[in-house]
Amino acid sequence: MHILVTNDDGPPSNQSSPYVHPFISALQSAGHIISVVLPHQQRSWIGKAHFVHQTVQPVSYTPSKDPHSGGEGSSTQPYRGGGGVATTTTGGGSEGEKWVLVDGTPATCTQLGLFHLFKDRTPFDLVVSGPNYGKNTTSLFSLSSGTIGGALEAATFGVKAIALSFAHWTRNHDPEIVEEACKHSVALIEKIGGGNYWGAGEGEAGKGADLWNANVPLQKGVSGKKVMVCPILESRWRSGSCFEEVGGAVVGEEGKGESEAEQAAEREYMIREGDEDGGAKGDLEGKTVAFTWAPKYDDVARNIKDAGEGSDGWAITQGFTRFRRRDTPIPHIYAIVDADDFLLPLLHSALRNIFPPANTLALKLIESLNQLPTPSSPLLQLTSYELVDFSHLLAHPNTSLANAYVIRKALIRKHYLSQTVSTWLTKHPSDRSLRGHVPETESFELDFAEFLDEALVECWGLKESFVSKEREWWVLKPGMSEQGQGVRLFSSEEELRRIFEQWEDEQPSEDEEEDDGGTDTPVVINGAERMGAGTMTSQLRHFVVQRYIDRPLLFEELGRRKFHIRSYVLASGALKVYVYREMLALFASLPYKEPGEDGDMDERVHLTNTCLQAGTLAEGSVHRYWDLPPSNSTLTIPQDWHTQAFKQIQAATGTLFEAAAREQMIHFQTLPNAFEVFGVDWMVDEDGNASLLEVNAFPDFKQSGEGLKDLVAGFWQQVVRIAVGGFFGSQDASSFRGSDEMIKVLDLDLGRN
């Protein structure tokens, strides 16, 4: 398990926090992944508090090598990310091991640990707060405990949480006894944390549990004693105020020479063990008056005695390990999440932040549908299209959500996309959002190059260009290709025919297919390695030709290289569509030249797909759209061309998805319990006009690179908030009208909600 550890006693110290280091070592030795965030000093009796208006500052902390020494480590360096993880797996501190200290409360530590400090790691399976220096039994201690407060903070976010306390009767912290208590606690945590003891559990022990409070007696042989589940004893202070009046001159005298933290630790020990004498006594007349915290532990002892057997306070006096549950159910949402190494941490981070504090929904990662408690249990499938179980999705429309529509080829297949646009423009001749923002496109089917004449019979615009006095360029695209595969430039029927003939010549023979299992063979074309024609001619027969945009917007500052824009789009339910404001500009490898200039047809000049670039040519190929220069110094493009082009992209995107939904219902079937993300590509010409190139389902987010990872992370935060949170009730997505980051461009009711 990945466990977040916090406490209210602060970093390791013989005086105030002697157990946290050996406990973490025991968790490590059991093979768990541990992340550690502790208050920088003791914060007992603070409950689930936060310091209002305080700006907290995490620092890195290096614990001592010996977990039983109680020696304090060092914490001089500001936390800059990458720390906080306990890396040892064999017990004891390791060289360079880093924890995080925070100048806040245990609840603050929990929040920072869950949502801010460890975003690059997998989601937490469990939060353990403790082990506390002393027991936390009865309502008098439990309602004020900082240890329980740290765990309670996690529970309010739907994260499994255990508050752990060690009840001691002496300050002689025998390492063997402490070690046994730690190992015993780890065994309990593994059983409870990984078992059916939570909101979705069965039986008396698991009814509605979202927080367990565990008290382990610090006694030899504790692992052989019984473990009991007990109700919390509701107790009262009987002796009046828990503060004593003292003279200002007297305050701190008994702890002279000690730090404030050490004095607090001493008083904490005396209170919990019943030795507190109530502070200074005597005549206070004429002295500065002050008050010190001095509750009467005798009140707790009398409450336990009067209540008799069965309570949490009684169990700990018998030497039993005692667990207490908090009776508020947490509905679980089960999630199957799968992605590449670049995207997976970003998905985990977005899912951790999905539900606001007011909700009581917990997310549990599973690997297959076989792990669902029941077929109707809430389920999120966030994975590749091929791995989505659509049968389950369709059978459970109210509890199951997936990140893909069953059918959406009206958008993502180039020949279907051409038909979608053509049909819409024919039926809506006055439309201006798509018209003028899609290059002239024609489609045809072809099996063999010798039948090209017949295939082009209805491609009127293309055939007219072949007889034009001026040379006109077109782009050939296989209807189902990806990553720029098969994309070629041509300007005549002869050139187009040679492309298909070349593919046929490169197709492996039947004997070769048997030898290599039918795999594609890399072919070098104009210095760029591309996949061979085997896939082209044997698997693809649909093609589109698109008029080449021969006046692309270029910038001297960026090497006069051609570029296209990648916009990220969310389609949710049936049907709302959003465009993410942040976009990418993807550049070609080499400076732009007109097609055919000097007889050169290097694809790296004309094609901007990042997958076609490698090595040093790929450097500087991806930029933020809004960071591009405000104008081209050689042209008269408006200074605000970014805004104008983005408005065009928003309008065209909304109309495009409406065209697919209304005019191509067979080929674009939306579902109320599905959503999907798309990468939509656009080209901007030197007049600032944006033209649609193609639509990609679940695009390759790695092309943004590490430098722009925050852009992708921000997009997925919004996607999860709107689509996942809206479906499962974290927020009402139907009332979300868009924002500056996520602009709603379409809101249809297709009668499927």
N, C-alpha and C positions, 0 to 999 in steps of 0.2 A: 504493500500500500504506500501511497504518497501521503505522508502525515505532516501537518503543520503543528509545531509545538510552540506554545507560549506559556506564560505563568503570571503570577502577581508578585512573586518574590524577587524578581530581577535576575541578574547574571549570577553565576556560581559564587558562593560565599559561605564559609563555615558558619558565619553569624546569622545570615538571613535566608540563604538559598542553597542548602547543601545537597539537594537531591536531583536537581535538573540535569546535571552533567552525567552522572551514572545512569539515569533513566534514558537519556538520549543514546548513550553508548549501548544500552541493552536493546533498544529499538533497532539500532544499526546492526548489531550482532545477529538479530533475527532476520536481517535482509531487507528491512524497510527503507524507503527513501524518505529522508527527514529534512524539512526546511524549518529553520529556527528564527523566531522573532520574539524578543523579550523586552519588557520595560527596562529602562536603563538603571532603575533603582526600585526598591520595594514599593508596591502599590496595593498593599492589603486593605481590606475593608472598603474598597472603592466601588464594588459591584460592577455593573455594566455602564460605567460612566465614560463620557468623553469630555475633554477640556474645551469649552466653547471659545472660539476665536484664537485657539492656539495653533501655531504652525509647528508641526513636529518635524524633527530632523533625524532620520535614521543614520546610524554609524555602523561600520563593520566591526566585528568583535572576534578576536582570536582566543578561544578557550585554552586553558592549560592542557598539557598532554595527559596528565593523570586525572581521570574523572572523579577520583575520591579524595583528591588533595584539598578541595575547597578553595584552592588558590584562584585568584581573579586573573582574568586574561587582560588583553589590551584592547582599547576601543578608541583609537585616536584618528582613524581615517573616516571621512564621510563616506557613506554608502553610495556606490556608483553603479550598482547592478552587478549581477553575477555572483554575489555572496549569499549568505544566509543558509547555505546547504551544509548539512552535516555529512561529510563524505566517508567517514570511517565505517567499515563493515565488520571489523574484528574486535571492537571495543576499544575505549580509550580515545584520546584526542589525536588527530593526525596532523602532520606537519602542514601548515597552511590552511587548516580548516577554518571556515568563516561562518559566523552567525551574524544576526543583525540586532542591534539595540535601538529602541525608540523612546524618546522622552515623552511618553504618553501613557495611557492606561492599558490594561490587558485587552479591553475591547478594541482600542485603537490598533494594538499590535495585530489582533486577529484580522481586522479589516484590511490593513496594509498588506499583511501576508497573503490573504486570499485574493486580493484584486490588484495589487500594485507592484509588489516587490519581485514576484516570481512569474511574470507573464510568459517567460520563455520555457516554462516547465509544464508538465502535464497537470491536469486539474487535480485538486486534492480529494482524496478519498475520505479523509477524516481530520478533524482538529482535536488535539489533546491539550488541555490547559492544565499545567501542573508539572510535577507533583508539588502540591502545596506543603509548606512547612507547618504541619498541624492538620487536625481533622476539620472537616466542614460538614457537621451534622446539625440537625434541627433547623428550624426556620430562622432562628436568631443569627446563626452563622451563615446559612446558605443564602439568605436574602441580601446579605452585604458582601459576600465573598467576591473578591476580584478574580479568584480562580474560576469560580462558576460564571462570573461575568464574561470572562474571555471565551468560555465555551458557549454561553448563551448568545453572544454576538454572532457566532458561526451558525447557530441553530436558526436565528432569525433570517438567514439567507438560504435556508434549506440545506445546509451542509451538516453532515453527521458530526456530532461533537460529544466528547467525554471530558468531564472535569475530574481530575485525579488529585487525591490528597493522601498524605502519609500521616497517620495518627501516631505520635510518639509520646513516650512517658519519661524519656531521659534525653539529655543532650549528648550522650555517648553514642555517636553515630557509627556503630560498628560496621565497617565496610562489608562484612559477610552478610549481616542482617539487611543492610541497605541493598546489597546485590540481589538477595533473595526476593525482597519486596519489589524490586525493579523487574526481575524476570517474571514474577507472579503477575505483575501489572501488565506486562507485555502480552502474556498468555490471555489474560482477560480482555485486553483491548483487541487482540486478534479474533477472539471468539465473538465478542459483541460487535466490533466494527465490521467484520466480514460476514456476520450471520444475519438471520432473519429476525432481528430484534428491534426493527425501526418502524416507521409509519406503515410500511406495507407488510409488516410481519404478521405471524399468526400466533395464536395462543395468548395466555395471560401476560407473559413477559414482554410481548411485543406490541401490545395495544397502544398505538399512538405515540410511541417514544421518538422524540427528536433530540433529546439531550439526556445523557446518563451522568449521574454524579457518583463517583466511586471513592470509597474510603478504604484504604489498606492499612491495617495495623502494622507498625514497625516492630515486629516481634519475630524471634527465631521460630521457624517452623510454620510461618504464615501460609505457605503454599499448600500445607496439608490441612488447613482449616476450611470449613465450609464457606461457600459464597452465597450470600443472601440478597434477595431483592426485597427492599423494605420501603414503606411509605415514609415520607418526611414527617418528623414530629413537629406539629404546630405548637410553638412555645412562646412565652412572653417574658419580658423583663419585669421582675417583681419588685425590685429595690429602687425604683425611681430612675433618675437620670443616669446615663452612661458617661457623663462628664463630671470631673471633680474640679472644684475651684482651688487654684494654687496661687501663691504670690509670684509676681514676675521675677523677683530676685532669686526665687527658689528653682524656677524652671531650668532643667538641664543640669542641676548641680550633681545629681547622682550619676550622670553620664559625662561628667567633666572629662575633656580630652578625647571623647568619642565623637564621631561624625553624627549628623542628624539621622542618616540612614541606620547607623549602628544603634542609636538610641531607640529608633522606631522598631528595629528588629528585636531588641531586648524587651520592649514593652509588649510586642506581639507575642513573644514566647510566654511571658508571664500571664497575659490574659488567657491564652488558650490552655495553659496548664493550671489555671486557677490560683496563681501566686500573686496576682496583682493586688497591691495594698491600697490602691485608690489615690496614689500620689502623696504630695506633702501634706502634713497636718500642722495645725497650730494657729496662732492668732495672725490674721492677714491684715489687720487694721493698719492703715498707713502705707501698705505696700501696693505695688502695681498688681492688679488682678488679672489672672489668666486662667484658662481652663484646659485640662488635659483629658484625653480619651481614656476612660477607666471603667469599662463594663464589668459587672459582677458575674463571674463565671459560676458562682454558686447557684445563681438563678437557673442556668442551663442544667446543672447537675440535678437540682430539685425537680425540674420539669421532666427529666428522663426517669427519675425514680418514681414520680407520681404516675407516669404514663404506663409503667410496667413493660412487659416483654413485647417485642414485635416492631418497635420503631427503629429508625436509623441510628439514633443516639444509643439505644440499648444494644444493638448489634455490635457496634464498634467497641463497647466496653467489654464484650465477651470475646473479643479477639477475632471476630468474623469480618471478612471482607464484605462491604455493604455497597450495593448499587441502588440508586434511586432513579426513576424515570420521570420525565416531564410529560404530562398527558395532553399534548397537542399534536394531532396527526399532521404528517407532512406527505402530501401526495407526491409520488415519484413520477418523473418523466424519464423514460428510458431512451437512450440515444445510441445509435450506431454511427460512429464518426470515423471517416477514413479519407485521407488525403496525402499528398506528398510531404516531404520533410519541410518544405518551405511554408506550405499553407496550414499544416496540421496544428502547430502551436498557435496560430492566429485564430483558428476555429475554436480551440480550447479556451483561449482568452475571451473571445466573444461570448461563448456559452457561459463562462463563469460570471459574466456581467449582465446576463440576460434579464434577471428578475429583480425589480426594485425591492427594498427592504420590507415593504408592506405585504408582499406576497409570501406564501408558505409553500412554494414549489421547490422540489429538489431534483437535480439532474443526476442520473446514474448511467455511466457508460457501460455498454454491453457490447459483445462481439457478434452475436447472432440473435435471431428471433427466438431461438430455443431457450434463451435466458429470460424471456418475458414471463412474469408470474402468471398472467392470463393473456389470451389473444387480444382482449380489449384494453389491456394496460396502455397508458399513453406512450406513444413511440415516436421518436424523431429519427428519420433516416437521412443522414447528411454524408453522402458518399457519391461515387461515380454512378452514372446512369446505368451501367451494366450490372451493378451490384444492388440496385434498388429492388425490393420485393414489391412489385406493383400489385400482385394478387392480394397481399395483406393490406396495402394502401387502399385499394378499391373496396375491400370487404369491411374496413373500419373507418368510414369517412369522418367520424366525430372524434376519434382518438389517435389517428395515425397521420403523420405529416412527413412528406418527402421533399427533397430539393430538386425534383425534376418532374415535368409533365410527361405523361405517357407518350404523346405524339406532339411534335413541334417542328416537323420538317418544313412547314410552310415558311419558316424563318431561317433555319440553319442549313438547308440544302439549297445550293445556289440556283439550280433550275426551278425549284419550287418558289424560292424568294422572288425570282424574276416574274413568275406567274402571279404571285401575290400582289406585287407592285403594279403590274400591267392591268390586272383585273380591277384594282381599286381606281386607278387613273382613268380607265375607260368608263367606269360607273360614276366617277366624280370629276368631270372635266374642269370644274372650277377650282379644284383643290390646288393650294399653293404651298402646302407644307412638305409634300413629297415631290410634286412636279418641279423640276429644276434642281432637285437635290439627289437625283439618282442618275448616273450615267446611262446613256442609251445601251440597252442590254437585249440580246437575243439568245435563244436556246435551241439546241438541236440534239439528236441522238445519233450515235455513230458506233458501229461495231468494227469496221475495217476501213482503212484509208481509201480503198478503191470505190467506196460508196459515198464519198464526201459530196459529190455533186447533188445526189438525191437528198442528202441530209440538209443541205443549205437552201433547199427550194423556197422555204418560207422565211428565210432570213433576209428580208428585203433591204433593210438599211445596210447590212454587211455587204451584200452583193453590189449595191450601188457604189459603195466606197471603193470596190475593186476596180471600177471603170472610171473613177474620178481622176481629173487631171492632176490634183494634188495627192501626195501620198498620205493616207490616213491610217493611223495605228490603232490596233485593237489588242485587248488582253484576253487570252484563252484560259478558262478555268474549268477543270473537271467539277461536275456538280457536287460530288461527295468527297472531294480531296480536303486535306488538312495540312497545316504548316507549310503552305506554299507549294505543295507537291503538284507538279504538272502545270504550273502557271507559266505561260509563255507569251511573248510579244510577237505580232506579225502584222503585215500591212497588205498582203496579197493572198489570193487563193493558193498560189504555188507555195508560198511560205507556210501556210496553214497545212497544206497537204504533206510537205516535207516533215513537219513536226510529227504528224501521225505515222508517217512511214518510218521515221527514226525510232519511234516508240516500238513499232512492230519489229524492226530489226534488232532492237535491244532486248526484246522479250525472250527469256530463256526457252530452249527447246524442251520437249517432253522428257528427254533423258536427263537434262540438267535439272529440271524440276524435281525429278525423282532423286537425283544425287543430293541436292541441298535442301530437300523438304519443301520446295516451293517458296523459299524466302526471297525477298527482294535483294538485288545486288546493287551496291552503290555505283553510280555513274558520275564521272566528273564532266560537267558542262560549263565552259567558260571559267574554269578554275574553281567552281563551286561543286561540292559533292552532293548529289541528289539521289533519291531512290530510283531504281530502274523502272522500266516500262511494264514489267510483269503485272504490277498492280493496276497500271493505267488501263491496259487494253483487256485484261482478263476479268477485272472486277468493276470497271467503270464504263458506262456507255452514254451518260448524260453530260452535256457540256454547255457552258454559256460563254458568249463572247461579249465583252464590255468595252465600250469606246474608251480609249486611253485618254486620261486627263493630262494634256501636253503642256499646260502652263501651271505647274504646281507652285505653291508658295515656297520660296527659298529665302534663307537668311545667310548673309555673308558671315555673320558672327559664328554660325554653326557649320561652316564649310560648304555652303550651297548644296546641301544634301536634301534629297527628297524625303518627305516624312508623311506618315498617316497618323490619325488620332485614334486611340482606343478608348471608347467610353464604356463604363460599366453600368449595366441596367439590371434592375430587379423587377421580375414579374411575379406577383403574389396573388394567389387565389384565382377567382374568376370574375373580374380581372382588374388589378391595379398595377400600374407600371410606374417605376421611379427611375430617374437618371441621377447618377452620382456626380456631384460637381467636379470633384478631382478627376482628371483624365491624364492619359499618357500620350506622349508624342514619340513615335517609333521611327527612327531614321535609317535610311539606307547606308550601306557601308562606304560608298564612294561618291564623290561630287557628281552632281547631275549634269548629264548631257542629253540632248534630244535624241530620241531613238534613231538609230541608223547613222548618226553623226560620225564621220570618219570610218564608217563601216563597222563601228563597234556596237555590240549588243550585249555587253556584260550585264547580267541580271542583277548584280550587286549595286548597279547604278539605279535601276528602275524598280526593284522589288524591295519593300521595306520590312518584310517579315523577319523578325529577330532570329527565328530558327535557321535562316539561311546564312547567318553571320557567325563567324568564329574567330577566336584569338583576338589580335589587336584591332581587327576591323570592327569588332562588336563594341569596343570601348566608346563611350559617349553616345551610344545608339538610343538610349531611353532618357527622356526628360519629362518633367512635369509640364503639362499643357500651359498652365497659367504662368510658368516661368519663361516661356518663349518671348522673344523681343516684341515690343509693342507695335512695331511696324517694320516694313522692309524698306531700307534706305533708298533702294533703286526704283521703288514703285510708289504709287499713291494710295496704298491700302490704308484704311482709317486706323487711327491710333487704338481705337477700342475694338479692333477686329476680333479679339478673343471673345468678347461678350456677344458680338453679332453672330459669330459662328456657333457659339454655344446655344444661343436662342434657336438657331436653325436646327441644331442637333436635337434639342428638346422637342420642338414641334414635329420634326420628321419622325422621331422615335415613337411619340404617342400615336401618330397616324399609322405608322408601319404596323404596330401591334394591334391597332384597331382593325386594319385591313386584314391581317392574318386571322383575327378572332371572328370577324363578321363574314368575310368573303371566302375563307379557306377553313371552315369548321372541321372538315374531315381531316385536314392535315395540321391543325393546331387545336388541340383539345385541352382546354384548361380545366382544372379541378379546384374546388374550394379548399382541399386539404393538401395542396402542393404549391411550391414556388420554384422559381429557377432564376439563376443569374446568367447573364449573357455579356459577351464582349462584342460591341458593335464598332466596326471600323469605318472611318470617314477620311476623305481627302479634301484638303482646302486648297483652292486655286489662288492665283495672284490677285484676284478680285475679292478674296475673303469669302467665297461661296463654298459651303460644305456639301460634299456629295457622298452618299452611302456606298460603301464597297461590299461589305458582307456582314453576316451575323454569326457569332460563334457561341455554342452552348458550353457552359462551364469552361471558360477560357483558361489558358495557361498563365497563372498569376506569377510564376517565377520570372517571367520576362521583365517584370518591373525591377528586379534586382534588389540586393540588400539595401541599397541607398534609398529606395522608395518603398520599402516594406511597410512603412507607416501608412502610406496611401491605401494599400490593400487591406491593412488591419482596420483602418477607419471604415472602409466600405463594408467589411464583414460585420463590424459592430452594428452598423445600420441595418444590414440584411437580417441579422438575428433578432434585433430589436423589433423590427416591423413584422417580418414573416413568422418567425418562431414564437416570439413573445406574444404577438397578436393572436395566433392560433390557440396557444395553450393558456391564454388568459392572463399573462403577465401585464399586458396593457391592451386597450381597445384599439387594435390597428385600424379598424374601420373609421375611427375618428381622427386618425393621423393624416393631416392635410399636407404633409411634406415639411421640409425645413430648408435652411440655406445649404445644407450638405446633401440632402436627398430630396430631389424635386419631383413631385408627383406630376406626371405628364398624361396619365390616362386613368379614368375611373369608370369602368363599365359594370353593368349588372347583366350578366348573360343568362340569368335564370338558373344558375347552378349553385348558388350559395345557400 
